[in-house]
Amino acid sequence: MTRRFTAAPAPAPTIPKIPPTQVLGRLAALQAAPTATLKQQWRELFGKEPPPWNRAYIQSRLAYRIQELAYGGLKPETVDRLVALGEQLDGGNVVLRRIRADSRPLAGTRLIREWQGVQHVVTVRINDFEFEGRPYQSLSAIARHITGTRWNGWTFFGLRARGET
């Protein structure tokens, strides 16, 4: 009879509890901590390797995590409500969920493009764009007005690289 041994799964890392009295001190320490220290805290507080993103992202997520471990996270009812709202927006389609709902710049954003030595400024509004005091429904219409030729407005104003979909 042959015995087969299987490796036991590694135990889940123990995430430490953080006393509420330590929160402010730990949040302040994040500002001055070297990146290596931030990554080590990530491993301790999340139980996994830190993402390869910038310091500001890691620092902000650590700040949230410290407060979450000290004061508790979102209530289950809140999580359920957020999931339900997400389902309403995307119909439960995971692919749609990963696509930014609105790739349009925020209202109030000013798009500046120099064309043939002249600077052109477009203001993004809630439902349209304003150029030279007039409303336009699309950036392509504004690009056509400026150049006299057909352009993809997103490409003309540098919001999308040529060839991107």
Salt bridges, closest charged atoms under 4 A:
GLU49 OE2 - ARG43 NE 3.06
GLU68 OE1 - ARG65 NH1 2.82
GLU87 OE2 - ARG97 NH2 3.13
ASP90 OD2 - ARG97 NE 2.91
ASP128 OD1 - ARG125 NE 2.79
GLU130 OE1 - ARG125 NH1 3.13
GLU132 OE1 - HIS145 NE2 3.37
